[in-house]
Amino acid sequence: MLIHRSTRGLRPHLSLLLLALGAPPLFSADGLDDPGGYSSIPFDLNFAATDLSRSCAAQADGKILLAGSATTDDSEQGQIAIARIKTDGLLDPTFDTDGRLVIDLSDIGIQATLGRAYSMTVDSQGRILVAGSMVLISNGATIGFVARILADGWIDPAFAINGFYLEFAMDTGVTAVGVDPSGRIWLLGRSLADGTGPWIFQLLDTAGNPTDNRALTFPGYGFETTIPTAMAFQPDGKVLLGGWGRTGSPDYFASMAVARILGSTLNLDPTFGGGGTGKLVITDFESTYLRSIAFQPDGRIVVAGEYGVVTEEILTVNRLDANGTLGGGFTEYIAFDVGPYGGDGGAGMNRMVVQSDGKIVVAATAITGDSGNVIDVGVARVLAESGLDTSFGGLGTGKRTFDMPPVGSGDGNDDFHCLTLSGGKPVLVGSGHYSGTDWDFSFRRLTSALIFTDGFESGTTSFW
């Protein structure tokens, strides 16, 4: 098993230096951080040093996993990068020796460039599944992949071929990976890069061998483009697949799209969505793009994403009943209002999870309008039966905004792509902008005082 291990960049990161020296971490004025509750993680493999985290997951022991890509000077240009953080906020040295793993595709016999991770999950044995895209050297085609990493940070040679399963039918890579209650691995993607083809879901057994695949379309809605973005598993084995569809010229109007699959047969569930189709399309007054799916404890379904005109977006949270209809549900619109024009969660940079009490946590980028700090991250909490939770956030608003990078480093611009729960505490994951092309993986964990905690987690979403 050949893995390229990264070396730490020479540029100092203040929070990591303080933690390494045993000094207390710096806390920001909003008071949202537990000790060790935030940091940036550099890979810095070349001068560009563009390290972008696109995915996250929480282990049962509370450790946090981040995955994405790191730019390199070799022919691959970018490589799959993964980091594991302990509960104290430090890199975990039991994960590949220094808490960071960079996978050199050529070392394991894959002739491809631009490896990027977009989604990840942890199976019942603590093995880490990382999925995304790469570009074949032979013909320049983008394909999908899923790799399995052992708990110690080594690629699992027993999985597929040299630890990797390659999916050639997904032209922009795998957008979501998950494991159902029976242990099967699900991959979700689209069949054509322009989005005009059907969604595809591919099933693998626990050894990484393909067992079945199906295509999914939304005919009759006038969609020119449909993009799958999220996946969630019900305890009864049913699987929700979600994304969005958009009409063509001249309006390019987008709507949320959801389908429910019977895990036993892989057919559409006729009890979902009404009309026996197994599908639901949610339209609104403005375009809406689904990015996350989760369940409340009683089985009701929550979908969330961005809503509105480009650069002026706000967030929308829709609660459906357990059968995928709007009866008895609600729609909540959330704006962080830190800039003059909105722009919350644009370009898919928003995610949602559900707590064990049914409350809904949503986070997103927020455009500030400040030229020195253009993008912050906001988080809000919605009550189980609708309405912002005034016990959360600042001044009874139910929401907060803040910078992702630690105090003392970076220019304050943030990139946000993943939200998970670790011990009931929301963990926000993305990248912090240091300067120029230099970005680092970044995470921020919220304090338990603001979050209901008893270990329940639904809707870990790690998708573009």
C-alpha positions in Angstrom: 0.0 0.0 0.0 1.7 3.2 -1.2 0.5 6.5 0.3 2.1 9.8 0.0 2.3 11.5 3.4 2.3 15.3 3.5 4.7 17.4 5.4 3.5 20.4 7.4 4.0 23.8 5.7 6.4 26.2 7.2 3.8 29.0 7.5 2.8 29.3 11.1 -0.9 28.8 12.1 -1.4 30.6 15.4 -4.1 28.3 16.9 -2.1 25.1 16.1 1.0 26.6 17.7 -0.8 27.6 20.8 -2.4 24.2 21.2 0.8 22.4 20.6 2.5 24.5 23.3 -0.3 23.6 25.8 -1.6 27.2 25.9 -5.4 27.7 25.9 -6.9 28.3 22.5 -8.0 31.8 21.5 -11.7 32.3 21.8 -13.7 34.6 19.6 -16.1 37.2 21.1 -19.2 35.2 20.2 -18.4 32.5 22.7 -19.4 29.6 20.5 -16.2 27.5 20.9 -15.5 24.8 23.3 -11.8 24.3 24.1 -10.3 22.8 21.0 -13.5 23.6 19.2 -11.9 25.2 16.1 -8.8 25.2 14.0 -7.4 25.3 10.5 -5.4 22.4 9.0 -2.8 23.1 6.3 -1.4 20.6 3.9 0.6 23.2 1.8 2.0 20.7 -0.7 2.9 23.4 -3.2 3.2 27.1 -3.6 -0.5 27.5 -4.4 -1.4 25.8 -1.1 -5.1 25.6 -2.0 -6.4 23.1 0.5 -10.2 22.8 0.2 -12.3 20.7 2.5 -15.6 19.6 0.9 -16.8 16.9 3.3 -16.9 15.8 6.9 -18.0 13.0 9.2 -18.1 12.3 13.0 -16.8 9.1 14.5 -18.5 7.4 17.4 -15.7 8.5 19.7 -16.2 12.2 18.8 -13.3 12.5 16.5 -14.0 14.6 13.4 -13.0 13.7 9.8 -12.5 16.3 7.1 -11.9 15.4 3.4 -11.3 17.4 0.2 -8.3 18.1 -2.0 -4.8 19.7 -1.8 -3.0 21.2 -4.7 0.4 19.7 -5.7 3.3 20.4 -8.0 3.4 17.0 -9.6 1.4 15.8 -12.6 -1.7 15.0 -10.6 -2.1 18.8 -9.8 -4.4 18.0 -6.9 -4.7 15.0 -4.6 -7.3 13.6 -2.2 -6.7 15.0 1.3 -8.1 13.7 4.6 -7.5 14.9 8.2 -8.7 13.6 11.5 -9.2 15.9 14.6 -9.3 14.7 18.2 -11.9 16.1 20.6 -9.3 18.5 21.9 -9.0 20.1 18.5 -5.6 18.7 17.7 -4.6 16.5 14.7 -4.8 12.8 15.6 -1.3 11.2 15.3 -2.9 7.7 15.2 -4.3 8.6 11.8 -1.5 8.0 9.3 1.2 9.3 11.7 0.3 13.0 11.8 -3.4 13.2 11.4 -3.3 14.0 7.7 -3.4 11.7 4.7 -2.8 12.6 1.1 -3.4 9.9 -1.5 -1.1 9.7 -4.5 -3.2 8.0 -7.2 -0.2 6.9 -9.3 1.3 5.1 -6.3 -1.7 2.8 -6.2 -1.8 2.3 -10.0 -4.6 4.7 -11.0 -3.6 6.9 -14.0 -5.6 10.0 -13.1 -5.3 13.6 -12.0 -7.2 16.1 -9.9 -8.4 13.7 -7.2 -11.1 15.4 -5.1 -13.2 14.1 -2.2 -16.8 15.4 -2.1 -18.5 13.0 0.4 -17.6 10.7 3.2 -19.2 8.5 5.9 -18.1 6.0 8.5 -19.4 2.4 8.5 -20.3 0.3 11.5 -16.8 -1.1 11.8 -15.2 2.4 11.9 -13.9 2.3 8.4 -14.0 5.5 6.5 -15.6 5.7 3.0 -14.5 8.7 0.9 -16.0 9.5 -2.5 -15.5 12.1 -5.2 -14.0 12.5 -8.6 -10.8 12.3 -10.6 -9.8 12.9 -14.2 -8.5 10.0 -16.4 -5.1 10.8 -18.1 -6.0 8.6 -21.0 -9.0 10.6 -22.3 -9.6 13.5 -19.9 -12.9 12.0 -18.7 -14.1 12.7 -15.2 -15.2 9.6 -13.3 -16.3 8.9 -9.8 -14.6 6.9 -7.0 -15.1 5.6 -3.5 -12.1 4.6 -1.4 -12.1 2.8 2.0 -9.7 4.0 4.7 -9.0 2.0 7.8 -9.3 3.6 11.2 -5.5 4.0 11.4 -5.4 6.1 8.2 -4.3 3.4 5.7 -6.1 2.5 2.5 -7.9 -0.8 3.0 -6.4 -3.3 0.4 -9.4 -5.7 0.9 -11.8 -3.1 -0.6 -12.4 -3.3 -4.4 -9.1 -3.0 -6.2 -6.2 -1.6 -4.1 -8.8 0.1 -1.9 -10.6 2.0 -4.7 -13.8 1.4 -6.6 -14.0 3.5 -9.8 -17.4 4.4 -11.2 -17.1 5.4 -14.9 -20.8 6.1 -15.5 -20.9 9.2 -13.2 -19.5 12.0 -15.4 -18.9 14.5 -12.6 -18.0 12.0 -9.9 -19.8 10.7 -6.9 -21.9 13.4 -5.2 -23.0 11.3 -2.2 -21.9 8.1 -0.5 -23.7 6.2 2.3 -24.1 2.9 4.0 -27.6 1.5 4.5 -28.8 -0.5 7.6 -27.8 -3.8 5.9 -24.3 -2.6 5.2 -24.6 -2.0 1.5 -22.7 1.0 0.1 -24.7 3.5 -2.0 -23.1 5.9 -4.5 -25.1 8.7 -6.0 -24.2 10.8 -9.1 -25.3 12.0 -12.5 -24.8 10.3 -15.8 -23.9 13.3 -18.0 -21.7 16.3 -17.0 -24.2 18.8 -18.4 -26.9 17.4 -16.1 -29.3 16.4 -18.9 -29.0 12.7 -18.2 -30.6 10.7 -15.3 -29.4 10.4 -11.8 -27.6 7.1 -11.1 -27.4 5.2 -7.9 -24.8 2.3 -7.7 -24.8 -0.3 -4.9 -21.6 -2.1 -3.7 -21.3 -5.0 -1.3 -19.1 -4.6 1.8 -16.1 -5.8 -0.2 -16.5 -3.0 -2.8 -18.0 -5.2 -5.6 -20.9 -3.7 -7.6 -24.2 -5.5 -7.1 -26.8 -3.3 -8.8 -27.4 0.1 -10.3 -30.4 2.1 -11.4 -31.3 5.3 -13.2 -33.7 7.9 -11.9 -35.5 10.5 -14.0 -38.1 13.2 -13.3 -40.2 13.3 -16.5 -43.1 15.7 -16.9 -41.7 18.6 -14.9 -40.0 20.4 -17.8 -36.5 20.0 -16.4 -33.6 20.6 -18.7 -31.0 19.8 -16.0 -31.3 17.7 -12.9 -28.5 17.4 -10.3 -28.5 14.9 -7.3 -27.0 16.3 -4.2 -28.0 14.3 -1.0 -28.9 11.0 0.4 -30.4 9.8 3.7 -31.3 6.3 5.1 -34.4 5.5 7.0 -34.3 2.9 9.8 -36.7 0.7 7.8 -34.3 0.5 4.9 -35.9 3.0 2.6 -33.6 5.5 1.0 -34.2 9.1 0.2 -32.4 10.7 -2.8 -32.6 14.4 -3.3 -31.4 17.2 -5.5 -32.8 19.8 -7.8 -34.1 20.2 -11.3 -34.0 23.3 -13.5 -36.0 24.3 -16.6 -34.2 25.7 -19.6 -34.2 29.2 -21.3 -35.5 31.7 -20.7 -36.5 31.3 -17.0 -34.0 28.6 -15.7 -36.4 28.1 -12.8 -35.1 25.5 -10.2 -37.1 23.2 -7.9 -36.2 20.7 -5.2 -36.6 17.1 -6.3 -36.8 14.0 -4.0 -37.4 10.3 -4.5 -37.7 7.4 -2.1 -36.3 4.0 -2.9 -37.4 0.7 -1.3 -34.2 -0.8 0.0 -35.5 -4.3 -0.5 -36.3 -4.1 -4.2 -34.6 -0.8 -5.3 -37.9 0.3 -6.8 -39.5 3.7 -6.2 -41.7 3.7 -3.1 -45.3 4.2 -4.3 -46.4 5.5 -0.9 -44.1 8.5 -1.2 -44.9 11.9 -2.7 -48.5 11.3 -3.8 -49.8 9.8 -7.0 -48.0 6.5 -6.6 -44.8 7.9 -8.3 -42.4 7.7 -5.4 -41.2 11.2 -6.3 -41.9 14.7 -5.1 -41.0 18.1 -6.7 -41.2 21.1 -4.5 -41.7 24.5 -6.2 -41.7 27.9 -4.7 -42.0 31.5 -5.8 -38.2 31.7 -6.5 -35.8 29.0 -7.5 -34.9 26.5 -4.8 -31.9 24.1 -4.7 -32.0 21.1 -2.4 -28.7 20.4 -0.6 -29.6 18.3 2.5 -32.1 15.7 3.7 -32.7 14.5 7.2 -35.4 12.9 9.4 -37.0 14.1 12.6 -37.3 11.4 15.3 -40.9 10.7 14.5 -40.1 10.0 10.8 -41.1 13.4 9.3 -38.7 14.5 6.5 -36.8 17.7 6.4 -35.1 19.1 3.2 -33.1 22.3 3.1 -31.2 24.4 0.6 -30.9 27.9 -0.9 -33.7 30.0 -2.2 -33.9 33.1 -4.4 -32.0 35.1 -6.9 -28.3 34.4 -7.4 -26.1 36.4 -5.0 -29.2 37.4 -3.0 -30.1 33.9 -1.7 -31.6 33.1 1.7 -32.0 29.6 3.2 -35.2 27.5 3.0 -36.1 24.6 5.3 -39.1 22.5 4.3 -40.7 19.9 6.7 -42.7 17.2 5.0 -44.8 14.4 6.6 -43.4 10.8 6.7 -45.0 10.1 3.3 -43.3 12.9 1.5 -46.3 15.3 1.2 -46.5 18.9 2.4 -49.6 18.2 4.5 -48.9 19.3 8.1 -45.5 20.5 7.2 -43.9 24.0 7.1 -41.5 26.2 5.2 -39.1 28.4 7.1 -37.0 31.1 5.4 -33.8 32.2 7.1 -31.6 35.2 6.3 -28.5 36.1 8.2 -28.7 39.7 7.1 -25.1 40.6 7.5 -24.7 42.2 4.1 -26.8 44.6 2.0 -28.0 42.0 -0.5 -28.3 38.7 1.2 -26.2 36.0 -0.5 -26.6 33.3 2.2 -25.6 29.8 1.2 -25.1 30.6 -2.5 -23.5 28.0 -4.9 -24.6 25.2 -2.6 -22.6 26.3 0.5 -25.3 25.4 3.0 -26.1 22.2 5.0 -28.7 21.0 7.5 -28.9 18.4 10.3 -31.6 17.4 12.8 -31.2 17.0 16.5 -32.7 14.3 18.7 -35.4 16.7 19.9 -36.4 17.4 16.3 -34.9 20.8 16.2 -33.2 21.6 12.9 -29.8 23.2 12.6 -28.8 24.9 9.3 -25.6 26.6 8.4 -24.3 28.5 5.4 -22.0 31.1 4.1 -23.1 34.7 4.5 -21.9 37.5 2.3 -21.0 40.4 4.5 -20.5 43.3 2.1 -17.2 44.0 3.9 -14.3 44.1 1.4 -11.9 43.0 4.0 -14.0 40.1 5.2 -16.3 39.2 2.3 -17.7 35.8 3.5 -18.6 34.7 7.0 -20.5 31.6 8.1 -23.9 31.6 9.8 -25.8 29.0 11.8 -29.4 29.0 12.9 -31.8 26.6 14.7 -35.4 26.0 13.8 -37.9 24.5 16.3 -39.3 21.1 15.5 -42.7 22.6 14.8 -41.4 25.7 12.9 -40.1 29.1 13.9 -36.5 30.1 14.9 -35.4 28.9 18.3 -34.9 32.0 20.3 -32.9 30.1 23.0 -30.1 29.6 20.3 -27.7 32.2 19.0 -27.4 35.9 19.9 -30.0 38.3 21.4 -32.9 35.9 21.0 -32.5 35.8 17.2 -32.0 32.0 16.8 -28.9 32.5 14.7 -25.3 33.6 14.8 -22.5 34.5 12.3 -18.8 34.2 12.7 -15.5 33.5 11.0 -14.3 30.0 10.5 -10.5 30.5 10.7 -8.9 30.9 14.1 -8.4 34.4 15.5 -5.0 35.8 14.3 -4.8 34.2 10.9 -6.3 34.6 7.5 -8.3 37.4 5.8 -11.6 36.1 7.2 -13.1 34.8 4.0 -14.8 31.4 4.4 -15.8 28.5 2.3 -18.4 26.2 3.9 -19.4 22.7 2.7 -20.3 20.3 5.5 -22.3 20.1 8.7 -22.4 17.1 11.1 -23.1 16.4 14.7 -20.5 15.1 17.1 -21.8 14.1 20.5 -24.8 16.3 19.6 -22.6 19.3 19.0 -22.8 20.8 15.5 -19.5 20.8 13.6 -19.1 23.2 10.7 -16.5 22.3 8.1 -15.1 24.2 5.2 -11.9 26.2 4.3 -10.4 29.4 5.5 -8.7 31.9 3.2 -5.2 32.8 4.4 -4.0 35.0 1.5 -3.8 34.8 -2.3 -4.4 31.2 -3.4 -3.7 29.9 0.1 -6.7 28.1 1.7 -6.6 25.6 4.6 -9.1 23.1 5.8 -11.1 24.6 8.7 -13.7 23.5 11.2 -15.6 25.0 14.1 -17.6 23.1 16.8 -20.3 24.8 18.8 -20.7 24.7 22.5 -23.0 22.2 24.1 -24.7 25.0 26.0 -26.4 26.0 22.8 -27.2 22.5 21.5 -29.5 19.7 22.7 -27.2 16.6 23.1 -27.8 13.0 23.5 -26.0 11.4 20.6 -28.8 11.3 18.0 -27.7 12.2 14.5 -29.7 12.6 11.3 -28.8 14.1 8.0 -25.0 14.3 8.0 -24.6 15.9 4.7 -21.4 16.1 2.9 -22.3 16.8 -0.7 -21.8 19.6 -3.2 
